[in-house]
Amino acid sequence: MTSTAGKRNESFHLPVLAEEVVKLLVTRPDGTYADLTCGGGGHMKYVSGALSEKAILVGVDRDSDAISAVLENLKSIPQEFKVFNLTFARLEDMAEKSGIGQFDGFLIDLGVSSHQINTPYRGFSFMHDGPLDMKMGFESKRSALEIINYSSERELISIFREFGEEKKAGRCGRAIIQAREKHQIKTTFQLVEILRPVLPFRELNSSLARIFQAIRITVNDELNQLKEVLSKVLSYLTVGGRLVVISYHSLEDRIVKRFMMGKAKGCICPPNFPVCACNKKPEVKILTKKAVRPLEEEIMMNIRARSARLRAVEKLG
């Protein structure tokens, strides 16, 4: 029997914007750094090369497959590392389990891993036939199958429009309702065949990608999870510590950008106030005036990097 462990680990190993992450994240070679979406440990391994043996690395991921992969991938690094199977919003649990209250840097890579996309039984991709699942972790309350088969037409349209920004959301919702009256929709390819006739041929793959993205975001409550972790993360960051976030679509990037700009803003008194009365001080300094994008060379090596946008801030005292 051929082992699949190596293949599984390889599928996690293409960290996006790795050099940029290290440059922006690492301020102290002997510091403590956490990757809150560690995947197979690709970014952590890259960051390890910029750290001394005294540094500590912590990895968090909601996907149990990722935990197995990162333990294998990082077994040879010289630093102490700890890994936890948690959603990144549970920062207080991560801090308690790791015994570390303050970190010098946090990385959040919001992308779906190649392993998740390329594993048919996970149901993440319209390119592979598999059960409609899309759960990233055990805490997800509803699977894609439940959302597709039991949501109302209005709910489906709202999901596709809000989380997929899909122009044909109405047609897609109605097609699903009509199809499931005949039989339950159980697989990704069944869903694709239902949607194919109502989507423009030239935009078929793009529309399917948006629809599957919308379902995945709903299954895993991704945007609320992102808002929750951002609301907590600065309290676990040392003064001078860095937060680096990589997003892959406008919904995520908008949340990250607004958060960073809001925390970087000082006085919010009305312009006609002669003296500041709010005493609001900037909490962070923005390190990336514009989102950092991957170069063409990286995109050629890793096509999934093409939509990546990196933003970073430094916590002020």
Backbone bond lengths (Angstrom), bond angles and torsions (degrees), N, CA, C in turn:
res aa  C-N    CA-C-N  psi(-1)  N-CA   C-N-CA  omega(-1)  CA-C   N-CA-C  phi
1 M - - - 1.467 - - 1.535 109.25 -
2 T 1.322 117.12 135.34 1.455 122.04 -179.72 1.520 110.26 -88.12
3 S 1.317 116.04 130.53 1.467 119.55 179.03 1.524 110.51 -71.70
4 T 1.322 116.38 140.63 1.466 121.14 177.56 1.522 111.86 -101.75
5 A 1.338 116.97 0.09 1.466 119.39 -175.31 1.512 111.82 -61.01
6 G 1.363 116.06 -44.04 1.455 119.25 -179.23 1.503 111.94 -62.67
7 K 1.346 115.93 -43.36 1.455 119.90 179.55 1.517 110.67 -63.57
8 R 1.317 116.08 -39.75 1.455 119.42 -179.47 1.520 110.35 -63.57
9 N 1.350 116.79 -42.75 1.449 119.69 179.76 1.513 111.49 -64.99
10 E 1.364 116.86 -41.82 1.450 120.39 179.86 1.516 110.81 -58.35
11 S 1.319 116.65 -34.86 1.460 119.72 -175.83 1.521 112.19 -68.98
12 F 1.330 117.71 -12.15 1.458 120.98 179.34 1.540 112.39 -100.07
13 H 1.346 118.17 -5.12 1.459 120.39 -159.82 1.522 117.70 -92.62
14 L 1.311 120.88 16.54 1.456 120.21 -179.46 1.529 109.93 -108.49
15 P 1.324 117.30 82.42 1.468 119.67 179.68 1.525 110.61 -68.40
16 V 1.308 116.90 132.92 1.464 122.67 -178.44 1.526 109.98 -83.95
17 L 1.344 116.43 138.46 1.469 122.26 176.64 1.533 111.37 52.23
18 A 1.332 116.45 42.17 1.468 120.89 -172.84 1.526 112.86 -61.41
19 E 1.321 118.06 -44.62 1.465 120.20 -179.17 1.524 111.05 -64.42
20 E 1.317 115.75 -41.23 1.465 120.15 179.45 1.524 110.85 -64.94
21 V 1.351 116.69 -38.63 1.466 120.84 177.93 1.519 110.64 -59.94
22 V 1.326 116.79 -48.51 1.464 120.58 -178.89 1.524 110.66 -61.25
23 K 1.328 116.48 -45.31 1.468 121.39 -177.61 1.526 111.44 -60.80
24 L 1.328 117.01 -39.10 1.457 120.81 -176.13 1.528 112.98 -88.81
25 L 1.321 117.50 -28.16 1.464 120.80 -173.25 1.521 113.55 -85.14
26 V 1.335 116.80 -43.75 1.468 121.13 -169.09 1.523 110.85 -86.15
27 T 1.326 115.73 117.20 1.459 122.19 175.61 1.527 111.52 -113.17
28 R 1.325 116.80 -27.14 1.462 121.96 179.65 1.527 108.94 -130.32
29 P 1.334 118.43 118.16 1.466 120.87 -178.75 1.526 113.68 -60.43
30 D 1.337 116.85 -24.55 1.466 119.88 -179.97 1.527 111.60 -105.98
31 G 1.328 117.03 22.27 1.456 121.37 -175.80 1.518 114.53 -84.91
32 T 1.317 114.74 -170.31 1.466 122.66 -178.94 1.521 108.43 -118.97
33 Y 1.333 116.13 124.46 1.465 121.32 -174.02 1.525 110.27 -130.86
34 A 1.326 115.30 142.29 1.463 120.31 -178.91 1.520 110.38 -126.15
35 D 1.314 115.15 131.52 1.465 122.05 171.26 1.527 105.99 -101.62
36 L 1.328 116.05 109.83 1.458 120.41 -172.76 1.524 113.29 -83.53
37 T 1.323 117.33 -2.40 1.474 122.91 173.56 1.518 106.59 -139.51
38 C 1.308 117.33 67.16 1.468 120.79 -163.15 1.517 114.71 -73.47
39 G 1.341 118.79 -16.20 1.459 118.62 -179.65 1.514 110.44 54.37
40 G 1.324 116.47 -129.81 1.459 120.38 177.63 1.505 113.87 -90.63
41 G 1.335 117.13 6.37 1.461 120.56 176.86 1.512 114.82 93.15
42 G 1.330 117.61 13.02 1.462 120.36 -178.09 1.514 113.71 -58.90
43 H 1.339 117.13 -48.33 1.456 119.67 178.02 1.526 111.45 -66.80
44 M 1.335 116.60 -40.31 1.464 119.97 -179.01 1.525 110.85 -61.53
45 K 1.325 116.67 -39.63 1.461 120.49 -179.87 1.526 110.08 -66.22
46 Y 1.318 115.90 -39.16 1.466 120.23 178.60 1.526 110.39 -66.65
47 V 1.338 117.38 -44.48 1.464 121.80 178.62 1.527 110.60 -63.07
48 S 1.320 117.03 -36.10 1.462 122.25 179.71 1.518 111.74 -53.42
49 G 1.341 116.54 -36.13 1.460 120.74 -178.44 1.516 114.03 -67.17
50 A 1.334 117.08 -15.82 1.468 121.13 -179.98 1.524 111.84 -101.41
51 L 1.333 117.19 4.38 1.465 121.52 -174.33 1.525 111.73 -114.99
52 S 1.324 115.60 157.70 1.460 120.89 173.96 1.522 109.38 -82.51
53 E 1.317 115.99 171.39 1.460 120.65 179.45 1.524 111.87 -67.71
54 K 1.315 117.64 -16.15 1.461 121.05 -179.27 1.536 112.39 -81.41
55 A 1.302 117.13 -13.66 1.461 120.87 -178.15 1.522 110.81 -68.88
56 I 1.334 115.26 160.92 1.472 121.51 177.30 1.520 108.21 -126.34
57 L 1.318 115.94 133.89 1.462 122.04 177.54 1.523 109.45 -114.90
58 V 1.332 115.60 139.15 1.459 121.35 176.89 1.524 107.93 -127.24
59 G 1.321 115.42 133.60 1.457 120.72 177.31 1.517 111.15 -117.76
60 V 1.331 115.69 141.44 1.468 122.07 177.84 1.517 107.99 -131.39
61 D 1.326 117.06 136.06 1.466 120.11 172.51 1.525 108.80 -155.54
62 R 1.330 115.28 142.76 1.463 120.24 -179.39 1.527 111.54 -81.45
63 D 1.334 117.23 -12.94 1.458 122.90 -176.77 1.526 109.84 -95.03
64 S 1.327 117.36 118.11 1.464 120.48 -178.03 1.528 112.16 -64.83
65 D 1.328 118.23 -29.27 1.466 120.66 175.37 1.529 110.34 -60.78
66 A 1.327 116.37 -39.08 1.460 120.85 -179.74 1.529 110.78 -64.73
67 I 1.311 117.12 -37.65 1.471 120.29 -179.30 1.523 110.40 -61.66
68 S 1.323 116.81 -43.43 1.469 120.43 178.01 1.518 110.93 -62.07
69 A 1.326 116.19 -41.75 1.462 120.52 -177.49 1.525 111.97 -68.53
70 V 1.347 117.10 -42.50 1.461 119.22 -177.04 1.527 111.14 -68.36
71 L 1.310 117.85 -34.94 1.462 120.30 177.54 1.526 111.17 -62.41
72 E 1.322 116.25 -38.40 1.464 120.97 177.09 1.521 111.09 -71.13
73 N 1.307 116.80 -42.85 1.458 121.96 -173.99 1.520 112.92 -70.08
74 L 1.324 117.59 -32.91 1.459 120.68 -174.57 1.528 114.25 -101.13
75 K 1.311 117.06 9.39 1.465 118.46 -175.37 1.530 113.14 -65.71
76 S 1.347 117.21 -18.03 1.460 119.34 -177.54 1.527 113.74 -101.94
77 I 1.328 119.70 -0.24 1.459 119.38 -178.70 1.530 109.99 -74.42
78 P 1.331 118.08 151.02 1.469 120.01 -175.21 1.521 114.44 -79.66
79 Q 1.328 117.62 -16.71 1.454 120.16 -177.61 1.538 111.99 -83.89
80 E 1.315 115.58 157.51 1.464 120.67 169.56 1.524 108.17 -69.31
81 F 1.320 116.57 135.02 1.466 117.85 175.91 1.521 110.36 -139.41
82 K 1.332 113.70 148.64 1.459 121.62 -178.45 1.525 107.29 -130.95
83 V 1.331 116.69 142.19 1.463 120.75 -176.79 1.522 109.53 -132.07
84 F 1.341 116.05 137.56 1.460 120.90 -176.58 1.528 110.83 -133.48
85 N 1.320 115.36 137.21 1.465 122.58 178.66 1.533 108.62 -88.66
86 L 1.338 115.46 86.48 1.461 122.66 -176.63 1.526 109.57 -143.08
87 T 1.316 116.99 159.58 1.459 119.37 166.76 1.522 108.00 -74.93
88 F 1.323 116.66 147.94 1.466 118.68 -175.66 1.524 113.55 -66.64
89 A 1.329 117.33 -17.21 1.467 119.62 178.26 1.533 112.09 -71.02
90 R 1.333 117.21 -16.50 1.470 120.01 -177.72 1.529 110.86 -90.21
91 L 1.316 115.22 56.95 1.464 120.77 -177.58 1.522 112.61 -61.63
92 E 1.329 116.16 -36.17 1.458 119.09 -179.07 1.531 110.95 -64.67
93 D 1.342 117.25 -35.94 1.468 120.67 177.32 1.519 110.50 -69.42
94 M 1.330 116.91 -40.74 1.456 120.87 178.14 1.523 111.05 -62.30
95 A 1.347 116.47 -43.06 1.465 120.39 179.97 1.530 110.85 -64.07
96 E 1.330 115.82 -41.50 1.469 119.74 -179.65 1.530 111.28 -67.18
97 K 1.334 116.64 -45.66 1.465 119.95 -177.99 1.523 112.32 -67.38
98 S 1.328 116.34 -34.77 1.468 119.61 -177.89 1.523 112.18 -83.30
99 G 1.341 116.45 -20.12 1.455 119.85 -176.76 1.521 112.30 75.76
100 I 1.329 116.98 17.64 1.467 122.13 -178.38 1.523 108.44 -117.99
101 G 1.308 116.82 122.93 1.457 120.42 -177.50 1.512 114.26 -92.40
102 Q 1.344 116.33 -29.75 1.463 121.69 -177.10 1.530 110.16 -131.50
103 F 1.319 114.88 140.50 1.460 121.29 -178.37 1.526 110.50 -122.07
104 D 1.325 115.76 151.37 1.461 121.22 177.61 1.519 112.14 -86.50
105 G 1.303 116.60 -13.32 1.454 118.44 178.24 1.511 112.45 -168.47
106 F 1.329 115.16 143.95 1.466 122.22 174.21 1.522 109.09 -124.34
107 L 1.311 115.62 136.28 1.462 122.02 172.15 1.520 108.48 -116.08
108 I 1.325 115.99 133.64 1.465 121.77 173.96 1.521 107.71 -128.26
109 D 1.322 116.85 110.70 1.467 122.47 176.31 1.524 106.71 -105.68
110 L 1.325 116.54 111.44 1.460 121.58 -170.84 1.520 114.14 -86.27
111 G 1.310 117.53 8.19 1.463 119.99 -177.90 1.519 113.54 -76.81
112 V 1.322 114.71 155.72 1.465 121.31 171.84 1.521 106.86 -81.57
113 S 1.322 118.12 134.41 1.460 120.14 -175.91 1.522 111.55 -72.20
114 S 1.333 115.49 155.12 1.462 120.91 175.64 1.524 110.25 -58.76
115 H 1.315 116.33 -35.52 1.462 120.14 179.70 1.521 111.16 -61.35
116 Q 1.318 116.37 -44.53 1.463 119.70 179.17 1.521 111.20 -64.19
117 I 1.331 116.13 -45.06 1.461 120.62 -179.28 1.527 111.81 -63.94
118 N 1.332 116.35 -39.75 1.465 120.63 -172.65 1.520 114.63 -92.39
119 T 1.325 117.58 4.96 1.460 121.22 177.99 1.529 108.21 -102.83
120 P 1.340 118.05 102.23 1.469 120.60 -172.36 1.524 114.88 -54.33
121 Y 1.349 118.02 -38.22 1.466 118.37 -175.09 1.528 112.80 -69.98
122 R 1.362 117.20 -10.80 1.456 119.66 176.70 1.539 111.24 -80.84
123 G 1.331 117.13 -22.72 1.464 121.41 173.90 1.513 115.78 73.31
124 F 1.344 118.22 24.88 1.458 121.05 -177.24 1.524 113.49 -84.37
125 S 1.321 117.74 -23.73 1.460 120.18 -169.39 1.518 112.62 -115.44
126 F 1.338 115.93 140.70 1.464 120.56 174.22 1.521 111.11 -78.77
127 M 1.344 116.44 -5.82 1.472 121.52 179.40 1.522 112.72 -87.12
128 H 1.330 117.34 -13.81 1.468 121.56 -179.13 1.520 108.94 -124.76
129 D 1.325 116.92 140.55 1.462 120.12 177.47 1.519 109.51 -84.50
130 G 1.305 115.53 129.06 1.456 120.53 179.84 1.507 109.96 -168.76
131 P 1.318 117.55 173.43 1.468 120.71 179.40 1.520 110.79 -65.40
132 L 1.324 116.53 146.84 1.461 121.19 176.78 1.531 108.53 -74.74
133 D 1.320 115.10 95.78 1.472 119.68 -178.58 1.519 110.70 -121.65
134 M 1.338 117.38 -78.43 1.475 125.05 176.61 1.519 114.57 70.84
135 K 1.311 119.02 9.52 1.460 119.74 177.20 1.521 110.06 -73.42
136 M 1.334 116.03 128.72 1.465 120.44 176.48 1.524 111.67 -84.31
137 G 1.320 116.36 -22.68 1.452 119.74 -178.53 1.509 111.18 -157.89
138 F 1.308 115.17 174.54 1.464 121.70 -173.88 1.521 113.23 -67.94
139 E 1.354 117.00 -20.35 1.460 118.96 -173.33 1.527 112.97 -82.75
140 S 1.330 118.11 -9.85 1.466 120.43 179.05 1.521 109.62 -64.04
141 K 1.313 116.81 129.68 1.458 121.09 -172.95 1.529 113.31 -80.91
142 R 1.329 117.16 -34.12 1.463 120.77 -177.09 1.523 110.62 -127.32
143 S 1.314 116.47 141.38 1.459 120.90 174.64 1.517 109.43 -86.70
144 A 1.332 115.74 170.07 1.465 120.23 175.75 1.524 110.67 -61.13
145 L 1.336 117.16 -35.87 1.464 120.98 178.71 1.524 110.95 -59.60
146 E 1.320 116.54 -43.75 1.472 120.05 -179.83 1.522 111.45 -66.63
147 I 1.306 116.63 -40.03 1.470 119.86 179.82 1.521 110.75 -65.56
148 I 1.328 117.02 -45.75 1.466 121.09 -177.52 1.530 111.59 -68.09
149 N 1.307 117.68 -37.08 1.465 120.22 -173.56 1.525 115.16 -92.34
150 Y 1.341 118.18 -18.39 1.455 119.03 -173.52 1.532 115.03 -124.61
151 S 1.324 117.96 -5.79 1.468 119.58 175.43 1.523 109.27 -77.18
152 S 1.318 116.33 150.01 1.459 120.16 176.26 1.529 109.55 -71.90
153 E 1.314 115.03 166.04 1.464 119.57 177.85 1.525 110.50 -58.97
154 R 1.316 115.70 -43.63 1.460 119.55 179.69 1.522 111.15 -60.76
155 E 1.341 117.17 -42.19 1.462 120.98 179.61 1.517 111.43 -63.90
156 L 1.333 116.65 -42.71 1.463 120.08 179.65 1.520 111.19 -62.52
157 I 1.315 116.24 -45.83 1.464 120.50 179.76 1.522 110.25 -60.95
158 S 1.330 116.16 -42.26 1.468 120.42 178.99 1.523 111.45 -62.75
159 I 1.321 116.94 -42.02 1.466 121.39 178.95 1.530 110.41 -61.59
160 F 1.334 116.85 -48.48 1.466 120.60 -176.80 1.529 111.39 -67.35
161 R 1.318 115.92 -35.48 1.467 120.07 -177.59 1.526 111.37 -77.33
162 E 1.340 116.08 -44.15 1.463 120.07 -175.12 1.520 112.89 -77.34
163 F 1.331 116.78 -45.70 1.462 120.39 -173.99 1.529 113.75 -97.73
164 G 1.331 117.31 -14.25 1.451 119.79 177.34 1.515 112.69 -113.90
165 E 1.332 116.46 -11.45 1.462 121.67 -176.62 1.527 110.71 49.51
166 E 1.340 114.63 41.73 1.463 122.67 -176.57 1.531 110.86 -91.43
167 K 1.336 116.49 123.15 1.467 121.63 -177.07 1.529 112.52 -67.43
168 K 1.315 117.62 -29.33 1.465 121.54 -178.56 1.526 111.52 -96.80
169 A 1.324 117.09 29.46 1.466 121.83 -177.17 1.517 111.68 -56.78
170 G 1.320 117.67 -40.77 1.462 121.44 -178.83 1.515 111.77 -62.78
171 R 1.317 117.00 -47.96 1.468 121.19 178.45 1.526 111.23 -60.25
172 C 1.333 115.73 -41.56 1.468 119.75 -178.61 1.524 110.99 -64.94
173 G 1.317 116.43 -44.25 1.461 120.17 179.49 1.512 111.96 -61.40
174 R 1.324 116.95 -45.74 1.469 120.58 -179.72 1.525 111.63 -64.95
175 A 1.336 117.04 -39.39 1.473 120.58 179.65 1.521 111.14 -62.67
176 I 1.317 117.04 -39.73 1.469 121.16 179.53 1.526 110.42 -67.18
177 I 1.306 117.38 -43.27 1.470 121.12 179.58 1.530 110.11 -60.50
178 Q 1.320 117.51 -45.65 1.468 121.49 179.89 1.520 111.72 -63.68
179 A 1.331 116.67 -41.12 1.468 120.64 -177.45 1.518 111.85 -68.80
180 R 1.315 117.37 -40.28 1.463 119.33 -175.31 1.528 112.40 -76.43
181 E 1.324 118.06 -10.89 1.462 120.51 172.66 1.527 110.63 -68.57
182 K 1.327 116.89 -23.71 1.466 122.41 -179.81 1.527 111.79 -91.56
183 H 1.327 115.95 -39.95 1.475 119.69 -179.94 1.518 109.31 -162.42
184 Q 1.327 115.79 156.56 1.457 120.42 178.16 1.526 109.73 -66.81
185 I 1.315 115.91 142.39 1.463 121.62 178.13 1.527 107.34 -93.46
186 K 1.331 116.38 112.47 1.464 120.15 -169.77 1.529 114.49 -110.24
187 T 1.339 117.92 -25.46 1.463 119.39 -172.51 1.531 112.11 -124.84
188 T 1.319 114.19 163.68 1.466 120.45 179.02 1.529 111.20 -63.18
189 F 1.330 117.34 -42.01 1.464 119.64 -178.83 1.528 111.69 -69.11
190 Q 1.317 117.58 -32.52 1.465 119.76 173.96 1.528 110.00 -60.86
191 L 1.320 115.98 -43.99 1.457 120.36 179.56 1.529 110.91 -64.55
192 V 1.326 116.42 -41.88 1.468 120.36 178.71 1.525 110.74 -59.49
193 E 1.341 117.43 -44.71 1.465 120.76 -178.49 1.530 111.76 -66.15
194 I 1.300 117.19 -29.67 1.467 121.14 176.84 1.527 110.59 -71.33
195 L 1.332 116.10 -39.25 1.460 121.12 -175.86 1.528 113.50 -82.87
196 R 1.321 116.87 -27.37 1.464 121.29 -174.07 1.538 112.92 -52.23
197 P 1.332 119.92 -47.09 1.470 119.65 -176.39 1.533 114.90 -67.65
198 V 1.324 118.24 -19.71 1.466 119.68 -175.60 1.528 112.53 -102.49
199 L 1.325 117.38 3.05 1.460 121.27 -179.87 1.526 110.53 -111.29
200 P 1.323 118.45 144.93 1.467 121.38 177.84 1.520 111.13 -59.07
201 F 1.317 117.60 132.95 1.461 121.86 -175.10 1.530 111.50 -57.98
202 R 1.329 116.80 -44.68 1.463 120.47 -176.56 1.521 112.57 -68.49
203 E 1.312 117.39 -21.11 1.470 121.37 -178.88 1.528 112.15 -111.96
204 L 1.341 115.31 16.22 1.459 119.34 -172.21 1.530 112.27 -56.72
205 N 1.320 117.87 -54.03 1.463 120.01 -176.96 1.522 112.17 -63.29
206 S 1.324 116.84 -39.94 1.465 119.96 179.19 1.519 111.26 -64.18
207 S 1.340 115.77 -42.35 1.462 119.50 179.54 1.520 111.53 -67.37
208 L 1.327 117.00 -42.11 1.464 120.23 177.85 1.531 110.45 -62.06
209 A 1.325 115.72 -40.19 1.472 118.94 178.32 1.525 110.65 -61.85
210 R 1.322 117.32 -40.17 1.466 120.57 179.30 1.528 111.48 -68.04
211 I 1.337 116.47 -39.88 1.467 120.28 179.34 1.530 110.37 -64.94
212 F 1.337 116.61 -46.26 1.464 120.20 179.87 1.532 110.51 -65.57
213 Q 1.326 116.87 -36.84 1.473 120.11 175.19 1.521 110.60 -60.06
214 A 1.319 116.32 -45.21 1.464 120.74 -178.14 1.524 111.48 -62.15
215 I 1.324 116.43 -41.89 1.472 120.22 179.04 1.525 109.81 -65.07
216 R 1.340 116.05 -45.03 1.468 120.64 -179.16 1.523 111.72 -61.38
217 I 1.326 116.72 -43.10 1.466 120.57 178.67 1.523 110.25 -60.14
218 T 1.332 116.34 -40.65 1.462 120.87 -179.79 1.518 111.68 -67.90
219 V 1.326 116.62 -46.15 1.468 121.30 -179.73 1.527 110.77 -56.28
220 N 1.324 115.99 -44.27 1.465 120.62 -172.30 1.533 114.17 -100.40
221 D 1.349 115.97 5.10 1.463 121.10 177.53 1.533 110.61 51.00
222 E 1.326 115.37 44.01 1.462 120.59 -167.47 1.523 114.16 -64.87
223 L 1.308 117.90 -41.88 1.461 118.79 -175.50 1.524 111.69 -71.73
224 N 1.323 117.21 -37.27 1.472 119.25 175.77 1.525 111.01 -67.76
225 Q 1.334 116.52 -37.98 1.461 120.21 175.94 1.530 110.63 -60.83
226 L 1.334 116.21 -41.37 1.461 120.53 179.12 1.525 110.83 -63.78
227 K 1.319 116.76 -46.43 1.468 119.95 178.76 1.529 111.15 -60.26
228 E 1.333 116.07 -38.31 1.466 119.93 -178.51 1.516 111.75 -67.44
229 V 1.327 117.47 -44.81 1.464 119.07 -179.03 1.521 110.92 -66.88
230 L 1.327 117.54 -36.64 1.461 119.87 178.67 1.531 111.38 -66.18
231 S 1.327 116.21 -32.68 1.469 119.42 179.76 1.529 112.25 -68.64
232 K 1.324 117.32 -18.86 1.464 121.32 -176.26 1.524 114.16 -107.81
233 V 1.326 116.87 -24.42 1.457 120.23 -161.60 1.524 113.70 -63.81
234 L 1.320 118.98 -35.96 1.466 119.96 -176.69 1.519 112.30 -66.02
235 S 1.325 117.25 -28.66 1.470 119.85 -179.38 1.527 111.89 -70.92
236 Y 1.327 117.52 -16.13 1.464 121.43 178.36 1.533 112.11 -104.23
237 L 1.336 116.11 7.79 1.461 121.65 -177.17 1.526 110.03 -106.35
238 T 1.330 116.73 135.12 1.459 120.73 177.04 1.528 110.14 -69.48
239 V 1.312 116.95 157.89 1.464 120.36 172.33 1.528 107.93 -62.83
240 G 1.318 116.11 128.37 1.459 120.53 -174.66 1.507 113.40 90.32
241 G 1.351 115.62 -7.75 1.464 120.13 178.02 1.524 111.23 -74.71
242 R 1.315 116.54 162.01 1.458 122.10 -173.36 1.532 112.08 -118.90
243 L 1.323 114.50 145.89 1.465 122.37 170.53 1.516 107.67 -117.99
244 V 1.320 116.74 124.12 1.463 122.68 178.70 1.525 108.36 -120.94
245 V 1.335 116.23 127.06 1.466 121.10 -178.36 1.523 109.65 -127.08
246 I 1.324 115.72 131.29 1.465 121.60 175.35 1.516 107.98 -112.99
247 S 1.314 116.79 121.08 1.463 121.77 178.15 1.518 109.61 -115.40
248 Y 1.350 115.49 167.18 1.465 119.47 -172.73 1.522 113.54 -131.48
249 H 1.308 118.14 -3.39 1.456 119.33 173.48 1.520 108.92 -149.16
250 S 1.310 116.01 164.65 1.463 121.24 -169.96 1.520 112.99 -62.79
251 L 1.338 118.28 -30.94 1.464 120.37 -179.08 1.523 110.80 -62.96
252 E 1.336 116.32 -46.93 1.462 120.79 177.95 1.521 110.91 -66.26
253 D 1.329 115.85 -48.09 1.456 120.19 -174.84 1.527 111.32 -62.17
254 R 1.319 116.81 -35.74 1.456 120.96 178.89 1.535 110.97 -63.44
255 I 1.326 116.16 -43.12 1.467 120.85 178.60 1.525 110.52 -62.99
256 V 1.330 116.38 -45.80 1.468 121.17 -178.82 1.525 110.66 -64.62
257 K 1.316 116.52 -45.97 1.468 120.95 -178.70 1.528 111.18 -61.35
258 R 1.333 116.72 -45.86 1.466 119.87 -179.48 1.525 111.43 -64.35
259 F 1.328 116.35 -40.07 1.461 120.47 178.03 1.527 110.52 -60.29
260 M 1.327 116.24 -50.06 1.462 120.23 -176.90 1.526 111.89 -65.08
261 M 1.320 116.88 -42.35 1.459 120.26 179.38 1.530 111.09 -65.58
262 G 1.340 115.86 -38.75 1.458 119.99 178.68 1.510 111.92 -64.25
263 K 1.322 116.82 -41.67 1.463 120.50 -179.45 1.529 112.47 -74.50
264 A 1.340 116.64 -20.55 1.464 120.32 -179.95 1.523 111.80 -87.07
265 K 1.325 116.74 -8.75 1.460 121.08 -175.77 1.521 111.11 -83.69
266 G 1.318 115.74 139.59 1.455 120.98 177.15 1.519 110.88 -93.36
267 C 1.297 116.00 -124.77 1.467 122.52 -175.32 1.525 112.52 -52.40
268 I 1.346 115.14 132.65 1.465 120.84 178.86 1.535 111.09 -118.31
269 C 1.338 116.03 19.07 1.463 119.81 177.44 1.527 110.26 -67.19
270 P 1.314 117.76 154.02 1.467 120.82 174.96 1.530 110.38 -56.75
271 P 1.336 117.87 147.30 1.473 121.83 -176.87 1.525 113.98 -57.29
272 N 1.337 118.09 -26.67 1.464 120.84 -176.90 1.530 113.68 -82.72
273 F 1.370 116.81 -2.21 1.469 119.14 177.61 1.530 108.85 -73.45
274 P 1.337 118.05 126.12 1.475 119.59 -179.57 1.523 112.80 -70.23
275 V 1.340 116.57 -29.96 1.468 122.01 -179.39 1.524 108.61 -134.92
276 C 1.310 115.62 143.07 1.473 120.09 179.88 1.526 110.33 -62.72
277 A 1.334 114.53 129.52 1.463 119.98 178.29 1.522 112.50 -112.36
278 C 1.335 115.94 -13.17 1.475 118.81 -175.53 1.525 112.43 -85.79
279 N 1.337 116.16 -24.38 1.475 122.13 179.88 1.527 112.92 59.57
280 K 1.323 116.61 22.54 1.464 119.60 179.41 1.529 109.41 -77.59
281 K 1.315 115.18 127.97 1.456 121.53 179.21 1.532 109.39 -110.66
282 P 1.310 117.22 148.22 1.474 118.90 174.80 1.526 110.48 -60.23
283 E 1.319 116.11 135.71 1.466 120.55 179.45 1.520 112.21 -94.27
284 V 1.328 116.69 -22.30 1.461 120.36 -178.99 1.519 110.27 -139.37
285 K 1.317 114.58 160.90 1.461 121.96 170.16 1.528 107.53 -111.22
286 I 1.322 116.27 127.81 1.463 120.26 -179.91 1.524 109.18 -76.14
287 L 1.324 116.88 127.66 1.467 122.91 -177.93 1.525 112.36 -96.75
288 T 1.320 116.70 -15.37 1.466 121.10 -177.90 1.522 108.53 -124.86
289 K 1.332 117.66 99.93 1.464 120.34 -178.70 1.520 111.24 -59.56
290 K 1.323 115.90 -38.38 1.459 122.16 172.57 1.520 107.70 -123.81
291 A 1.319 115.78 155.87 1.464 118.89 178.22 1.524 109.99 -60.32
292 V 1.332 116.03 136.19 1.464 121.49 177.39 1.528 108.40 -80.68
293 R 1.323 116.47 130.01 1.457 121.42 -179.00 1.525 110.02 -113.74
294 P 1.320 118.36 152.55 1.478 120.34 178.52 1.521 111.65 -69.44
295 L 1.324 115.88 149.49 1.459 121.50 175.72 1.526 109.73 -75.11
296 E 1.321 115.64 162.67 1.470 120.91 -179.76 1.521 111.94 -58.13
297 E 1.355 115.93 -35.42 1.474 118.90 -179.34 1.526 110.99 -61.40
298 E 1.336 116.64 -41.04 1.464 119.70 179.58 1.520 110.78 -68.62
299 I 1.322 117.09 -40.72 1.465 120.59 -179.79 1.519 110.65 -62.71
300 M 1.333 116.70 -37.02 1.477 120.36 178.23 1.522 110.69 -64.16
301 M 1.328 117.17 -33.94 1.463 121.26 -179.71 1.529 111.81 -82.22
302 N 1.328 116.37 -29.16 1.464 121.33 -176.09 1.522 108.30 -144.03
303 I 1.323 117.14 93.39 1.460 121.96 -173.81 1.520 112.15 -59.69
304 R 1.330 117.92 -27.23 1.465 120.28 -178.67 1.528 112.58 -72.32
305 A 1.344 116.25 -8.06 1.465 119.56 177.25 1.527 111.86 -81.24
306 R 1.341 117.84 -9.85 1.467 120.32 -169.04 1.531 113.64 -60.73
307 S 1.319 118.34 -29.61 1.463 120.04 -177.26 1.526 113.08 -101.80
308 A 1.325 117.90 6.55 1.467 121.30 -175.54 1.528 111.46 -69.30
309 R 1.337 115.32 140.37 1.464 122.55 176.64 1.529 107.66 -135.79
310 L 1.307 115.98 121.76 1.469 120.90 -176.91 1.527 110.00 -107.21
311 R 1.323 115.12 132.63 1.474 121.89 174.41 1.525 108.80 -130.27
312 A 1.330 116.23 147.95 1.460 119.81 -176.57 1.521 111.17 -145.36
313 V 1.346 114.81 148.07 1.466 121.42 175.40 1.522 109.45 -136.97
314 E 1.334 114.93 160.87 1.458 122.40 174.84 1.528 108.95 -119.69
315 K 1.312 116.11 133.35 1.469 119.93 -179.25 1.526 110.88 -73.82
316 L 1.323 114.87 132.91 1.466 121.49 178.02 1.523 110.49 -94.43
317 G 1.325 115.88 161.64 1.466 120.93 -179.38 1.518 111.82 -81.43
